[in-house]
Structures are given as structure tokens and as C-alpha cells.
Amino acid sequence: MLARLSNTKALHWLGRQLLNRDNPAGYFDPLAEAINPMWVQEYTPARVENIINETADTKTFVLKPAKRWAGFQAGQHVNICTDIEGVRRTRTFSLSSSPLLWQSEGQITLTIKRLPGGLVTNWMHDALQPGDVIGLTEAFGEFLIPEPAQPVLFIAGGSGITPILSQLQTMAAEDYRAPVTLLYYVRTQNDVIAREALQALAARWPALSLTIIATNESDEPRYLRDSDLETVAGIKAREVFLCGPKGLMDLATDLLVKRGLKEKQMHSTFFAPPAQASLDSDQLGGEVTFSNSNLKVGSEGDANLLEIAEAAGLKPQYGCRMGICHQCSCRKTSGIVVNRLTGKVSGPGEEPVQLCVSVPQGPVALDV
Amino acid sequence: MKKLNEDQLNELQKDLDAIRDEVIADLGERDAKYIRKIIRLHRTLEVGGRVMMPFGFIPPVFVAATASLGIAKIIENMEIGHNVMHGQYDWMNDPALNSQTYEWDTVCTSDSWRRTHNYEHHTYTNIIGKDRDYGYAVLRLSDDVKWHPGHLLQFINYVLLTVLFQWGVGVHELESEKIRRGELRWRDKLPFLKDFVRKGGRQGFKDYVFFPLLTLPVAPIVLAGNVGANLIRNIWASTVIFCGHFTQDAETFTEEECEGESKGHWYLRQLTGSSNFTGGKWLHVLSGHLSYQVEHHVFPDLPAHRYPEISEKVQAVCAKYDIPYNTGSFAKQYGTVLKRIGKFSLPDVVRTRLEGKRELQAI
């Protein structure tokens, strides 16, 4: 093992000398891509094996990643990348299948709703075909099944069900030894994603109690109520997992806190562009120094560093532009930035920042 | 230099910006396909050249291998590296084609190139004293520089620079002329020298040590082929670049006339300080479309394969303002470069007398 490791290290070093790049394996990608796109090294290629219609606006994409992909834990996400009209686009999606499917069949699934006006989700729905290859990163995320087993409450809204599907299948297969409740909110009964799979799980795995609630089928919207939580036995001892639109997540968090649940019991993950924290824009803005480009520009209000850089004529790397994929991360050498999503204020020192969600508060210097 | 008033300069800027905006709005699949095709061609030629080289004991194979590797280096340096580093493909958001991280197959580090070429040369184009690319601090190419007897031998310097072009470009940022004059100390240039040694060492190791040793029994053949490939690239790159700014009618400028200049004036300077040459499609590809040097200098960050398409529009703008558009066959343009190098190697007295004689003859 050690010999192999030093061998790859030596090869990597040699590759860097000969090919002038930090990822020498990617040098032959342009040729590999033309022969067999699954040989590409720069990202993990994944072939689309099947596309399943879940609802009118949601599809499940069954993918087969190249064998070197490291796998994932239930509840994690991946970034996918693909070139659309010549431009590389990166987006984050939750894995909806269980890791067991990856282990046995080498397959994973992404369940993706078409976002109105969304460039990538619409492209995936309209243009992506079985046999096509897209890029994957390794999986990441902390939305994980508790270990050892504890009672769990899942609250999902719409396509926020996707990471929970992965978790439920995994827990059922492992015969999870604690009560599990899923409260699943959908706009109408036609919007239920993976209804059959959920019902089959509930039928063969007695620990799961499943409630599907349609919010928009009556004249009055029927959102999450405290009485829904009332039905969950021993709720105070449960680990709660939230995934859905911001309105649902805020409402649920509120009601749960009132019931005396602690913050560390509650886990949430984003599935859609998160709403922005309200920032006091009077205090925001400042002079931004792009050290590597010898450029200094002023900024006002809540413009983020990526927008400021682009307005100054720079073209830094970017991906999702919503704080998820870290494609635009770079080093801040000094200055304070406010995270647009969380409202969190950074320290003044050197640290990596995500350009697309960082708003300067006073002068900021970047290695861009 | 052609003089335009403030209003005309503003108008000129608007006209050229319009050409640029139209291309920017149209960037997409076609441009991505083009550069990916060129990169595939480069990889194929490089792999082909390297694989054939050990069989170079068969003379036609030696020629094919050397040509293949030489052309690979030309394409990588000129149509890929130079253009990628100008940010022509940054909009593709592909980390492998990012202007700030791309590293090319030549001695000069990309960081040094981005400073000396993208910034200095493209900002201060042909301003004597500020654009160090004008004569590369070893050649006298205009009477803005005072003549001294050393210039008599500058044709030898030119040949040496051409043959060793990648090393010349590599040490360009050392600014040895400023060190000689005592304006800079060696110590100031230590970080640059460190990078230069690392990259130069890397390039030398690859072509002159690693690949020859890898095929030890035929090492001399591989070494000779690799030297040949580098030489082909050096001569071609140097020649193309000299045709871009040192032709007979390419103008030079003084610092005074460019002080606080407007964008319109910058455009005018790029138009009059650069020169094109004509030829077939592959001549343009192999020159990295620097055969459209005028278009390149006006729009350095538009994908270069678009220059032929916008050339007519640029010419129309030039005609509108009566700005000369400098172009001609490759042979004609290169001829005037050689003449310029020769002419300015002579003392001004001799040169002006010769020029005067020619003018008289012309009359």
C-alpha cells in the first residue's frame, strides 16, 4: 500500500513536470472524451442509465459513476457539472438512492424537480438522455442518520424529500431500531415524489410511520400545524431532520423550539436556493482589493464579491452562485465579509471565502 | 500617428465596442467546440510526435516526429496558451481553460507572461520606453532609441533571439537592461529568477533529459528531434510576433502623447501600432490568429478564431476614420521587418541618406 502510494506520488510529480499542470491525469481528457467519456479524469464521469418520471415536473436520473468514485452516506449531496451552450455549469443535488444501491449495483440516483427558469434543471429534463455522461464531485454534507440509532422525525416539503428517501431506504435495509416518523408536505397529491417507494417502505418496515399532507388542495392552505407534531410520539427525544422550502423549515423550527427541542437536535439542509439573510445594507460595501490582478474597486450595499469582481472586469471561477458548490472559493487575505445566507460576520484575518455569498463590510483584500 | 479629435475618438470607441458586444453576445457552443477541437489536435500531435520520435532512426519518421512535436508546441503556445491566458475562454468556466491558472509548454512562466505581455505589452503597446516588447531591449527598431555602434551587429542578436526565442521570452521579465543600468538590483529579481529556473528546468528536463533517457538506446535521436521541435516553434513564434508590430508601417508612440489617454485613443494606438498578414486558414491557426494582430490588439479577450469574421468590420471602421489598416502577404510583411532591423542598425546619418536616396529614386 505504502509502495503504491509513493508510486502514485512520484508519478504525479513526474506528470506535473512533464505536463505543466497540477492534475496531470486530466491532460489527456480531451482525447479520452472523444473516445470514451467515462475515461475522463478531471471529474468523476457518470453515465445516465435511466430516467424515471416521478411527477409532472420531477424526474429521477439513475447514474452509474466511474468505479473510482468514493461513495457516499445517506443524506449527502453531490455537485454535478456539465457544459451547456459551451459553458461549464455546476449545481448541487441530494442523492436520493441508498448507498446500498451504489455498493451492489454501482448506481446512484438524483431526483430533480424542474425549477421555473432554472438553466440546469430544465436542461436535465429536456436535453439529458440515457447514455449521456455528466461530471460528479465526491459527496459531501452533514445531513446524516444518527448513530447509534435514536428516534427520528423527518419533516420534508416537496422535492426536499430526496435526501430523506436515501436515508429511509438505508435505515429500513439496516432494520433501524428506533421509531421513525415522516411528515411529508406536498402541494397536491399529484406532487408526491416516490409515493410507491414510500408506501412500500412503510408496509414492510413497521418502525416507520408515514403521513403525507397536501397543502394546497383546499381553499385555505393547510400548512404544518402544531397538531401534526402532537401526533409524533415522544417528540422531545427525537432527532429532527428538516428539508424543504424556507417557509416550512422556519415554521417547523419555531414550533419545535416551542415544544422544548434543542437546537442540536435539529438538522436541516437546503434543497433550493436558500433565502438571503436580511442584512443591514448601510453597513455593507467597501473597497475590495484584488491583489493578483492589481486592482482596487469600491462597492456599495449588498453586492457580493463575485458580482464586484465581475463588474471590475475580472472573471473568477464560479459555479452555483448561491453559496453551495464552493467553485468560487478563494483566499481572503484581510477584511471582514458578511455571509449573505447566514448573516454571519467573518473574522478579519486570512481565510477562504465563497465569493458568491460574501458581502464586504469595509475594505477587503482577496487573492484574485 | 493619425490624429483624431476627442469626439472622433469617442465615436471610434463606440464603433469598436459595438463590434465587441456583438461577438460577446454570440459566444457559445461554436467557440467551445472550436477550442476543444484544437486541443484534441494538439494532444494528438504531441502524443504522435513523442511516440514516433524513438523510431527516428528511419529518416522520414524522424522528420514526421519532429514536425509533429514542433507543430504541437506551436499550436499549444499560440492558438491555445496565448489565447487562453488572454481570458478568451474564461466565459466557459472550465478550470482547464482558465486564464489565471493555465500553464503553457514553454520556458516563460505563465505568471510572468501575464504580467509582461497581457499587462505591459497590451496596455502600453508600441510606446517606446514603456512597451519592453518593442525590440525586446536588444534591438533598435525606431529612431526613438539613440544609436550606438553595438547596434551595427543587431542582426546577429535578432538571429540569436529567434533561435532561442523561448529562453528570451523566459528571461524577458528579468529586465537585465535595467540591472545593467543600475536601476534594479539582482536581489529585486530573486523571486522571478526562482520561478524562471523552476520552469526552465522543467522544460529542459522534459525535452532534453527525460524523454531521451526514457528511450536510452536511441537517446541522441530523441534529443535531436526534441531540439528540432523546439527550434521550429522558436523560429515560427518569433517570426509571427515580429510581423505583428515591427513591420514598416507599424507606428510607435511616445509616453507624452499617451499620457492620460482615453479608451478611444488606446483603440487608435492598437489599430495603428499593429500589422496583419494574409494567408490560408492553417497559416492563421498556426499563428494563433496573430496574423490578425490588429483585431487581436483591439479585442485581446475575444476568442481568436473570431478575428477573421470581424476583420471586415474593423476594416470598415478604419476606413471611416481614414486610419491605415496595415496588412499584406506574409512574405511582404516579414520582408519589411528584416529591412527595419537592418535599417535601424545603421547610424542615423547613414540611414537617412540611404532613405533619401531611395526616395529620390522613387521620384
Interface residues (C-beta under 8 A of the other chain):
Chain A: L14 Q17 L18 N20 R21 G26 Y27 F28 D29 P30 L31 A34 E42 D83 E85 G86 V87 R88 R89 N292 N294 K315 Q317 Y318 G319
Chain B: L27 G28 E29 R30 D31 A32 K33 R36 I39 R40 R43 T44 V47 G87 D90 W91 M92 N93 D94 P95 A96 N98 S99 Q100 E103 W104 D105 Y119 R202 F205 K206 F210
